[in-house]
Amino acid sequence: MKNVRYNISTLGLELLMIALALMFFFPLYMTFINGFKSYNEVVTSVVALPEVFQLENFITVWKQLQFFGVFMNSIIITVVSVAGTLLISSMAAYQLVRRPGRVSNVIFLSILASLIIPFQTLMVPLVKVAKDLGFINSLHGIIIMYWGFGVPLALFLYHGFIKGIPRELEEAAHIDGCGTFGVFFKILLPLLKPITTTIAILHSLWIWNDFLLPLITLSSNSTRTIPLAANIYFGQYTNEWHLAMAALTMAVVPIILFFLFMQRYIIQGITAGAVKG
């Protein structure tokens, strides 16, 4: 009897997981298939498969958006922003953990406090400060802003992970003549691989798909990202759904491939960072 109940509960849980998976997969399905349709097919039935899978929409998007240029902008912004966030937050977390005290606690809590501030409340002062510093319409400017917004969460995750790393490893390295930077890059950083990979994935997904920050800081065609460039297909009076879906498909494919390649590290890193310390 217990086995029957167990099997029924397991089956029910599996059916629930399948239903949830289909629910989350449905928007990707809609985006993908509508990228191959004509405008009339999209407005007639958004769920049906296209009568003929055609590539004209993708060719049009490639030319109209100058897709290679906006793709490279997104790549540069995402890679440099994530790399800088990882380096800054890991080194800061290392110092805050290994030098405990009132000052370290104040700094740590002050940085974490920024997580509770909604981005919308910072938009106006952010644009004003960015304009004064020459960060508007520049890739380096938005990268620095992503560092500022990305460090708090990364610092929090690194802080919890580093607490669980024994000090004896670092002390042994110091005895062998290794300096502070040597200990960090040769001893500690390899041990941070699970949480580093997790932070890299989460921040890459966020920055690659972000629309609001590029919208208020990047207005020139030469600095547009993919989400910002694809916005031209959503107008006040008309929406070119077939081209928009093709553009979104071209935008999400690279980040989906990256996620699928790196996903095995997510649970491992988040779990380790949450329970250690």
C-alpha positions, 0 to 999 in steps of 0.5 A: 500500500505504501508503495502504491501511494509512493508511486502515485505521489511520484507520478503526480510530482512528475506530471506537475514538473512537466506542466511547469516545464511546458509553461516556461517553455511556451514563450520560447516556442512562441518566439521561435516559431513566429520568427519564421512567419509572415506578418499575416500568419502571426496576426492570424494565429500566433500558436500555429506552426508556420506554413513554410519556415522562411528566413526572410525575417532574419535576413531583414533583421540582420540588415536593418539592425546592423546585427553584427554591430549590436551583437558585438556591443552586447558581447563586450558589455556582458563579458567585461561587466561580468569579469569586472564584477567577479574580480571586484566582488571576490577580492572585496569579499576576501578582505571583508571575511579575512579582516573581520571587525566593525569597519568590515561589517559596516562596509559589508552591510552598507553594500548589501543595503543597496540591494533593497533600493529599487532601480527606478528610484535611481534612474534620474540621479543616475542619468545626471551623474552619468552625464556629468562623468561622460558615461552617456553613450559609451560602452565603458560608462555602462560597464562601470554602471553594471559593476556598481549594480552587480557587485552587491549580490556577487559580494554577498554570495562570495562572502558566504562561500569564503567563510567556509574555506579554512584559513589553514590553506592560506597560512600554509601558502604564506609560510611557503612565501606566497604573498597576499595576491598570490594566496588569492589568485593561486589558492583561493580563486580556484576554490571559488570556481563553483560560486564564481560560475554561478555568479557569472551565469546569473549576471550574464543572463541579467546583463545580456537581456537588460533593456532599461539601463541601456535605454536611459544611457545608450541613445546612439546607434553605434552603442545599442545592445540587442534588446535596445535595437530590437525595440524599433519593431514595437511602435506606437501605432504598428508592431512588426511582430514577425521581425520582432520575433526574429530579432528576439530569437537571434538575441536569446539563442546565444545566451540559451546556449551559454546557459545550457552549457553552464547550468550544471554549476548553478545549483552547486554554487548557490547551495555552497554559497548559501550554507557555508559560514 
